Amino acid sequence: MSNLGFALEGAWKVLLAGLILGAGLPALFAVGIRSMAFGAGGDAEVDHAPPHPIGRLVAYVLFTVVVFVALLGITFIVASGFGKTISFDHIYPTIVDK
């Protein structure tokens, strides 16, 4: 019975990572694209409203988060290939020996 518990414990972690990285990042990117349309105003909207600077700011923040997570994933893969790992002991991620 403990093997089933171990399997379920690992399964929910994989499911959570898949939801965050598999659906979460594309969803953030889509919200960023929608925010750019909101920030552009004019022909990007139905009512031809003036541009909203907050929409552009939100889009840039979301795009920055998506790029940062993608670069962090690439860094993790490359660091693993060199026998290292990523540590979050400080505010920023660092590459340390395993």
Buried (B, 14 or more C-beta within 10 A) or exposed (E): EEEEEEEEEEEEEEEEEEEEEEEBBEBBBEBBEBBBBBBBBEEBBEEEEEBBEEBBEBBBEBBEBBEEBEEEEEBBEEBEEEEBEBEEEEEEBEEEEE
